[in-house]
């Protein structure tokens, strides 16, 4: 997620676990907070764990992966392999997201959590 705009009143979480499971109520609808934790296992392997996430993008840098080999992503126990190539367009998109030359990523993988 690049940014979040929240309207309404803010509630302070009573504990770290409550903060992790935060949900916002607006009108009659409740929106549960989303969370993703990704572990880079090395050797082109990643292990994301999600909560209330339908899809996400994993942005990659040459220091993180070998682009000559497939990237293995095991999301919530479901494994998938992706072939990705670095591109100038993706690098420019990553700069546009953060406006920080130190955070340039050369490729990204889009993962649909429900259908991968």
C-alpha positions as CSV (number, residue, x, y, z in Angstrom):
1,X,0.0,0.0,0.0
2,X,1.5,3.3,-1.0
3,X,-0.7,5.5,1.3
4,X,-3.9,5.4,3.3
5,X,-6.4,8.1,3.8
6,X,-8.6,7.6,6.8
7,X,-11.6,9.6,7.8
8,X,-13.4,9.6,11.1
9,X,-12.1,9.5,14.6
10,X,-8.9,7.7,15.5
11,X,-8.9,5.2,18.4
12,X,-5.7,4.5,20.3
13,X,-4.9,0.8,20.4
14,X,-4.7,-0.6,23.9
15,X,-2.0,-3.2,23.1
16,X,0.3,-4.1,20.2
17,X,-2.0,-7.0,19.3
18,X,-5.0,-4.7,19.2
19,X,-3.0,-2.4,16.9
20,X,-2.1,-5.3,14.6
21,X,-5.8,-6.2,14.4
22,X,-7.0,-2.7,14.0
23,X,-10.3,-2.1,12.2
24,X,-11.9,1.2,11.2
25,X,-15.6,1.7,11.4
26,X,-17.3,4.2,8.9
27,X,-21.0,4.5,8.8
28,X,-22.4,1.0,9.1
29,X,-19.5,-0.8,7.5
30,X,-16.4,-2.2,9.2
31,X,-13.1,-2.4,7.4
32,X,-10.5,-4.6,8.9
33,X,-6.9,-3.5,8.8
34,X,-4.6,-5.3,6.4
35,X,-1.2,-6.5,7.2
36,X,1.6,-8.2,5.4
37,X,5.0,-9.4,6.8
38,X,7.5,-10.6,4.2
39,X,10.7,-12.6,5.1
40,X,13.5,-12.7,2.5
41,X,14.8,-16.2,3.0
42,X,17.6,-15.6,0.5
43,X,18.3,-17.7,-2.6
44,X,15.4,-16.0,-4.5
45,X,12.9,-17.2,-1.9
46,X,10.3,-15.0,0.0
47,X,7.7,-16.0,2.6
48,X,4.9,-13.4,3.0
49,X,2.3,-13.8,5.7
50,X,-0.9,-11.8,5.1
51,X,-4.0,-10.8,7.0
52,X,-7.0,-9.3,5.2
53,X,-5.0,-8.9,2.0
54,X,-6.4,-9.8,-1.4
55,X,-3.3,-8.9,-3.5
56,X,0.0,-7.3,-3.2
57,X,3.1,-6.3,-5.1
58,X,6.6,-7.4,-4.2
59,X,9.2,-4.9,-5.4
60,X,12.6,-6.4,-6.2
61,X,16.2,-5.1,-6.4
62,X,19.3,-6.8,-7.7
63,X,20.7,-7.0,-4.2
64,X,17.7,-9.0,-3.2
65,X,17.4,-11.5,-6.1
66,X,19.2,-13.0,-9.0
67,X,17.0,-12.0,-12.0
68,X,18.4,-14.9,-14.1
69,X,16.5,-17.4,-11.9
70,X,12.8,-17.8,-10.9
71,X,11.7,-16.1,-7.7
72,X,9.8,-18.4,-5.3
73,X,7.1,-16.8,-3.2
74,X,5.3,-18.8,-0.5
75,X,2.3,-16.7,0.6
76,X,0.4,-18.1,3.6
77,X,1.8,-21.5,2.8
78,X,0.9,-21.5,-0.9
79,X,4.0,-21.6,-3.1
80,X,4.4,-20.0,-6.6
81,X,7.3,-19.2,-8.9
82,X,7.7,-16.1,-10.9
83,X,10.0,-15.1,-13.7
84,X,10.8,-11.4,-13.7
85,X,13.1,-9.1,-15.6
86,X,14.5,-5.8,-14.5
87,X,13.2,-2.8,-16.5
88,X,13.7,0.9,-16.7
89,X,10.0,1.5,-16.7
90,X,9.6,-0.4,-13.4
91,X,12.5,1.5,-11.9
92,X,10.9,4.8,-12.8
93,X,7.6,3.7,-11.4
94,X,9.3,2.8,-8.1
95,X,10.8,6.2,-8.0
96,X,7.5,7.8,-8.7
97,X,6.0,5.9,-5.7
98,X,8.6,7.1,-3.2
99,X,10.5,10.0,-4.7
100,X,13.7,8.6,-3.3
101,X,16.6,7.6,-5.5
102,X,17.8,5.3,-2.7
103,X,14.6,3.2,-3.0
104,X,14.7,2.2,-6.7
105,X,13.4,-1.3,-7.4
106,X,14.1,-2.8,-10.8
107,X,11.2,-5.3,-11.0
108,X,8.0,-6.2,-9.2
109,X,5.8,-9.3,-8.8
110,X,2.0,-8.9,-8.4
111,X,0.4,-11.7,-6.3
112,X,-3.3,-12.4,-6.0
113,X,-3.5,-14.0,-2.6
114,X,-6.9,-15.7,-3.3
115,X,-5.9,-17.2,-6.6
116,X,-2.2,-17.8,-6.6
